[in-house]
């Protein structure tokens, strides 16, 4: 597994080669987009909300059938909702970039001197001056695409290679449904095999706790946090959500 920044062993191997050929090949592939964040947050939400349903139904003293109906309905509806929300969010980023690109292209065409001066000032702030600064400006403004791309990144702060909306939404949905199904596994098993012992809720809680910790540990890779601290943090948050749902169901059980 790749070491996280700040946690790599000083005497260990680096994460990738710095041979000129390896660098050239790596840069020619362009930036790699990770969808781990979409997966992790979909998984956390799936586990939290589904087990909250399970805990609430158990607190209300309702049957396993109600657990399965509400749990599966939650997986389908909330999972789809999260995926669509992530898809639309990523798509909005793409649309924002395209709108900004059209604007910058129009500025370059109508006022090239002003846009050239913006490039000059951007790189002057970075510490370049004199002949080197002149050559940088000449090189960047010599190609329209490079010129516009530079303005998008440096002036507007946009990521010109955002995530794919379909992959982002799909990662969220698969994680939500896959991990969110874990709290229901014990109830599905007892529904299929009624002779199983009456400890489905205990099994559900144990499996969900393990899922919380695993997902939290995975999240630690993203936020550069110790895996066990992140795992315990996610386990605590999930447990609090489940406790609240259980108590709500318990106090409202008379309405069922």
C-alpha positions as CSV (number, residue, x, y, z in Angstrom):
1,X,0.0,0.0,0.0
2,X,1.3,3.5,-0.9
3,X,2.5,5.4,2.2
4,X,0.6,8.6,2.9
5,X,2.3,12.0,2.9
6,X,3.9,12.6,6.3
7,X,3.9,8.8,7.1
8,X,6.4,7.4,4.7
9,X,9.6,5.8,6.0
10,X,12.5,8.2,5.5
11,X,14.8,5.3,4.5
12,X,12.2,3.4,2.5
13,X,11.6,3.4,-1.3
14,X,9.9,6.4,-2.9
15,X,6.3,6.0,-4.2
16,X,7.4,6.3,-7.8
17,X,10.5,6.4,-10.0
18,X,12.2,9.7,-10.9
19,X,14.1,8.4,-13.9
20,X,13.5,10.7,-16.8
21,X,11.8,8.1,-18.9
22,X,9.5,7.2,-16.0
23,X,8.7,10.8,-15.4
24,X,7.9,11.4,-19.1
25,X,5.6,8.4,-19.2
26,X,3.8,9.3,-16.0
27,X,3.2,12.9,-17.1
28,X,2.1,11.9,-20.6
29,X,-0.8,9.9,-19.0
30,X,-2.1,13.1,-17.4
31,X,-3.3,13.4,-13.8
32,X,-5.0,10.3,-12.3
33,X,-8.4,10.9,-10.8
34,X,-9.1,9.0,-7.6
35,X,-12.7,8.0,-6.7
36,X,-11.7,6.7,-3.3
37,X,-13.3,9.7,-1.6
38,X,-16.6,9.1,-3.4
39,X,-16.4,5.4,-2.3
40,X,-15.5,6.2,1.3
41,X,-18.2,8.8,2.0
42,X,-20.8,6.7,0.2
43,X,-19.8,3.7,2.4
44,X,-19.9,5.7,5.6
45,X,-23.4,7.2,4.8
46,X,-24.7,3.8,3.7
47,X,-23.6,2.1,6.9
48,X,-24.8,4.9,9.2
49,X,-28.2,5.4,7.7
50,X,-29.0,1.7,7.2
51,X,-28.0,0.7,10.7
52,X,-29.9,3.7,12.0
53,X,-33.0,2.2,10.4
54,X,-32.3,-1.2,11.9
55,X,-31.7,0.3,15.4
56,X,-34.8,2.5,15.2
57,X,-37.0,-0.4,14.2
58,X,-35.5,-2.6,16.9
59,X,-36.0,0.1,19.4
60,X,-39.7,0.2,18.4
61,X,-40.0,-3.5,18.8
62,X,-41.1,-4.1,15.2
63,X,-40.7,-7.3,13.2
64,X,-37.8,-8.4,11.0
65,X,-40.0,-7.8,8.0
66,X,-40.2,-4.1,8.8
67,X,-36.4,-4.0,9.2
68,X,-36.0,-5.5,5.8
69,X,-38.6,-3.4,4.1
70,X,-37.3,-0.1,5.5
71,X,-33.7,-1.1,5.2
72,X,-33.9,-2.1,1.6
73,X,-36.0,0.9,0.8
74,X,-33.4,3.1,2.4
75,X,-30.6,1.5,0.4
76,X,-32.4,2.0,-2.9
77,X,-33.7,5.6,-2.3
78,X,-30.8,7.1,-0.3
79,X,-28.2,5.4,-2.4
80,X,-29.7,6.6,-5.6
81,X,-30.1,10.1,-4.1
82,X,-26.5,10.3,-3.1
83,X,-25.3,9.0,-6.4
84,X,-27.4,11.5,-8.4
85,X,-26.3,14.4,-6.1
86,X,-22.6,13.5,-6.6
87,X,-23.2,13.1,-10.4
88,X,-24.9,16.5,-10.7
89,X,-22.2,18.1,-8.5
90,X,-19.4,16.8,-10.7
91,X,-21.3,17.7,-13.8
92,X,-21.7,21.2,-12.5
93,X,-18.0,21.5,-12.1
94,X,-17.5,20.5,-15.7
95,X,-20.1,23.0,-16.9
96,X,-18.4,25.7,-14.8
97,X,-15.0,24.9,-16.4
98,X,-16.5,25.0,-19.9
99,X,-18.2,28.4,-19.2
100,X,-14.9,29.8,-17.8
101,X,-13.0,28.5,-20.8
102,X,-15.4,30.2,-23.2
103,X,-15.0,33.4,-21.3
104,X,-11.2,33.3,-21.3
105,X,-11.1,32.4,-25.0
106,X,-13.2,35.5,-25.7
107,X,-10.9,37.6,-23.5
108,X,-7.8,36.3,-25.3
109,X,-9.4,37.1,-28.7
110,X,-10.7,40.6,-27.8
111,X,-8.0,41.9,-25.5
112,X,-4.8,39.8,-26.0
113,X,-2.6,42.6,-24.5
114,X,-4.6,42.6,-21.3
115,X,-4.5,38.8,-21.0
116,X,-0.8,38.8,-21.7
117,X,-0.3,41.3,-18.9
118,X,-2.3,39.0,-16.5
119,X,0.1,36.1,-17.4
120,X,3.1,38.4,-16.8
121,X,1.8,39.5,-13.3
122,X,0.8,36.0,-12.3
123,X,4.4,34.7,-12.9
124,X,6.0,37.9,-11.5
125,X,4.3,37.1,-8.2
126,X,5.8,33.6,-8.4
127,X,9.3,35.3,-8.4
128,X,10.2,35.4,-12.1
129,X,11.5,38.6,-13.6
130,X,13.6,40.0,-16.4
131,X,14.4,37.9,-19.5
132,X,13.1,34.7,-17.9
133,X,9.7,36.2,-17.2
134,X,9.6,37.5,-20.8
135,X,10.3,34.1,-22.2
136,X,7.7,32.5,-19.9
137,X,5.0,34.9,-21.1
138,X,6.0,34.5,-24.7
139,X,5.9,30.7,-24.5
140,X,2.5,30.5,-22.7
141,X,0.8,33.1,-24.9
142,X,2.2,31.5,-28.0
143,X,-0.4,28.6,-27.8
144,X,-4.0,29.5,-27.3
145,X,-4.9,26.3,-25.4
146,X,-1.9,26.6,-23.1
147,X,-2.7,30.3,-22.6
148,X,-6.4,29.6,-21.7
149,X,-5.5,26.6,-19.5
150,X,-3.0,28.6,-17.6
151,X,-5.6,31.4,-16.9
152,X,-8.1,28.8,-15.7
153,X,-5.7,27.3,-13.3
154,X,-3.7,30.3,-12.1
155,X,-6.3,33.1,-12.3
156,X,-9.5,31.3,-11.6
157,X,-8.1,28.4,-9.5
158,X,-10.0,25.8,-11.5
159,X,-9.1,22.1,-11.8
160,X,-9.2,21.6,-15.6
161,X,-9.3,17.8,-15.3
162,X,-12.1,17.2,-12.9
163,X,-13.6,13.8,-11.9
164,X,-15.9,11.9,-14.3
165,X,-19.5,12.4,-13.1
166,X,-20.6,8.9,-14.0
167,X,-17.6,7.3,-12.2
168,X,-18.1,9.5,-9.2
169,X,-21.8,8.8,-8.9
170,X,-21.3,5.1,-9.6
171,X,-18.6,4.8,-6.9
172,X,-20.9,6.5,-4.4
173,X,-23.9,4.3,-5.2
174,X,-21.9,1.0,-5.2
175,X,-20.3,1.9,-1.8
176,X,-23.6,3.0,-0.3
177,X,-25.4,-0.2,-1.3
178,X,-22.5,-2.6,-0.7
179,X,-21.5,-1.4,2.8
180,X,-25.1,-0.3,3.6
181,X,-26.2,-3.8,3.1
182,X,-24.0,-5.1,5.9
183,X,-26.4,-4.2,8.8
184,X,-29.2,-6.1,7.0
185,X,-27.2,-9.4,6.4
186,X,-28.2,-11.0,9.7
187,X,-31.9,-10.2,9.2
188,X,-31.8,-11.5,5.6
189,X,-30.1,-14.7,6.9
190,X,-32.8,-15.2,9.6
191,X,-35.5,-14.5,7.1
192,X,-34.2,-17.2,4.8
193,X,-33.4,-19.6,7.6
194,X,-35.9,-19.0,10.4
195,X,-34.3,-21.6,12.7
196,X,-31.3,-19.3,13.3
197,X,-30.9,-18.1,16.9
198,X,-32.6,-14.9,17.8
199,X,-29.5,-12.7,17.9
200,X,-29.9,-11.0,14.5
201,X,-29.6,-7.5,16.0
202,X,-26.4,-8.4,17.9
203,X,-24.9,-9.8,14.7
204,X,-26.0,-6.7,12.8
205,X,-24.4,-4.4,15.4
206,X,-21.2,-6.3,15.4
207,X,-20.9,-6.5,11.6
208,X,-21.8,-2.8,11.3
209,X,-19.2,-1.8,13.9
210,X,-16.5,-3.7,11.9
211,X,-17.7,-1.9,8.7
212,X,-17.6,1.5,10.5
213,X,-14.0,0.8,11.6
214,X,-12.9,-0.5,8.2
215,X,-14.3,2.4,6.3
216,X,-12.9,4.9,8.8
217,X,-9.5,3.4,8.5
218,X,-9.8,3.7,4.7
219,X,-10.9,7.3,5.1
220,X,-7.7,7.9,7.1
221,X,-5.7,7.5,3.9
222,X,-7.6,10.4,2.3
223,X,-7.3,12.9,5.1
224,X,-3.8,11.9,6.1
225,X,-4.9,10.6,9.6
226,X,-3.8,7.6,11.6
227,X,-5.9,4.7,10.3
228,X,-6.9,3.5,13.8
229,X,-7.8,7.0,15.0
230,X,-9.9,7.5,11.9
231,X,-11.4,4.1,12.3
232,X,-12.4,4.7,15.9
233,X,-13.7,8.1,15.1
234,X,-16.0,6.7,12.4
235,X,-17.1,3.9,14.7
236,X,-18.0,6.5,17.4
237,X,-20.0,8.7,15.0
238,X,-21.8,5.6,13.6
239,X,-22.5,4.3,17.1
240,X,-24.0,7.7,18.2
241,X,-26.2,7.8,15.2
242,X,-27.4,4.3,15.9
243,X,-28.0,5.1,19.6
244,X,-30.1,8.1,18.7
245,X,-32.2,6.1,16.2
246,X,-32.7,3.3,18.7
247,X,-33.8,5.6,21.5
248,X,-36.2,7.4,19.1
249,X,-37.7,4.1,18.1
250,X,-37.9,3.0,21.7
251,X,-39.8,6.1,22.9
252,X,-42.1,6.0,19.9
253,X,-42.8,2.3,20.0
254,X,-46.3,2.9,21.3
255,X,-47.3,4.5,17.9
256,X,-46.4,1.3,15.9
